[in-house]
Each structure stands twice: as structure tokens, then as C-alpha cells.
């Protein structure tokens, strides 16, 4: 589409963690092998920079003895990262590695998608909301796919002409991975606990050690690139089949993203506070 028929709105977002934050990289590290103690800190071992003498020693060591060798040479091991630990870690504890971008652009884009869906559902009133949920939510699906029908109704449609595939409103949205401004002092290995809220009691059902970010900044570039209004108003009859697709691609042009994100974030936070205020163990 010619550049004169496209609008390009660019926003710069800065996110700052208010509570410990973790988005998993997909890699699990083993205490005593990938991570070793160095004084009061934890050293995330840089395997590619191990000194030759330590590599030679490891090659001649049985697998179950490698942690003892690494512990012996802990002061000489190169660290790709050295962070604090909030408490005791078992010798073979598994630690979830933090994503290199802390919160990657794809995660922020998914959050924006949820925000806009919330905004659109809120605008159709209680009756419309109930009907949309009946049509679009399938509780028989896996949790991550439960609301796919709902998203399809508001954001997605088949490409015209029977070409296959879909036109999605969020094709117009580009979110960069962030510039990460996080000092090593902002990173800590801690235990994440999963609890079930039962009446006024907390039941611990799982726990996992993870590398968390507790401060710093993540700076994103968010671009909304969509057809200009003139494309919709002057669309020629032969291409009327594209009208709905153009409108779909303009959805984000009609949204004040900053306000929407602020409203949705405050709504989620208020609901979470309502849930936890009844539990004295979560006070403060």
C-alpha cells in the first residue's frame, strides 16, 4: 500500500518493575552445575569461557562428581552473571532462567491485545458481553485457547477471495524487544510460591526457584501502522470486499493505547488487591 495511504503512529513505552518479575527463557539451570555459590552471591557459569585446566579436569571427572569440581574452583570460574540470592538453595535446585529481554516485545504485544479486547468488551454493555462470552469462550479447550473464538470475533477475519489465512487487527502493531536497562543489583534468585486461596486460608501447592528482576527499566518502541481513513472513505466498488479488512486493520487507530493500558492495569491491580486483602498472610 502506498505510504500516503498509511498512517504510522510511534509510541515509546518505558516499563519499570514494581514487584519481582519473571518471564521464563525456556531454559532451566541446575544449582551446582550451571550455577555455583561465590561467597554470598550466585555465579551463573559462562561455560564457553572456562579455563583449559578446568575443562581438562571436568573431562576426566565422573558426571556425578562435576558439581564438587566446580565448587572447588568456584573462585576461578568465569561468570556471565553474578547475582544475589534471597535464601538457601538446595544443592541440586532447578532455577528458571530469566528471558534475556526480561519482558520480550511479544509478551507486551499480547498484553496490549488483551487490553484492547477488554476495552471493546466493556463498551458493548452487560447484555452484549454475556452474548459475546457465550459465542466466543469454549471451556473445553486448553486454558491458553479458551478465548480464541472471542479474539477471532473482534480482531480476525478470513482473507477475501478464498486465499486462505486471516487478516488480524494486530498486524498493524509492531512492538520492539526492549532496550534493557537493568543493573545486576536488580537481579535476584528467589523462590516463587504458588498458593491456592481457600476461604481465608492459603494452601501452598507448588514452588520454583527463578531469576527475578526487581528494578530497572525496559524501553520499547511501539508502532501502529494502519490504512489511512481516506482508504476507507474513498474505497472503490471493485474492492469493496476488502472494506471489512481495512476497518479491521484500523482498530488500533481508534484506541488511546496509553489510557487503555493504564485503565486495564489499574482494573487488574484493584481486583487482585480485593482478592488478597482478606488474607492476613498477604498483608503488606
FENHURA-V834885 format. One record per run of one state. SS is the DSSP state (H for helix, E for strand, C for the rest). FROM is the first residue (numbers start at 0). TO is the last residue. Records with the same first field share a line. If there is no record, write none. Layout:
# FENHURA-V834885
SS->FROM-TO ; FROM-TO
This chain:
# FENHURA-V834885
C->0-1 ; 15-19 ; 21-22 ; 31-33 ; 38-39 ; 45-45 ; 49-50 ; 59-61 ; 72-72 ; 76-77 ; 85-92 ; 98-103 ; 123-123 ; 136-141 ; 145-146 ; 158-158 ; 162-164 ; 175-177 ; 181-182 ; 198-199 ; 213-215 ; 227-227 ; 233-235 ; 249-249 ; 254-255 ; 276-278 ; 282-283
H->2-4 ; 46-48 ; 51-58 ; 62-71 ; 73-75 ; 104-122 ; 124-135 ; 142-144 ; 147-154 ; 159-161 ; 168-171 ; 183-185 ; 228-232 ; 236-248 ; 250-253 ; 256-275 ; 279-281
E->5-14 ; 20-20 ; 23-30 ; 34-37 ; 40-44 ; 78-84 ; 93-97 ; 155-157 ; 165-167 ; 172-174 ; 178-180 ; 186-197 ; 200-212 ; 216-226
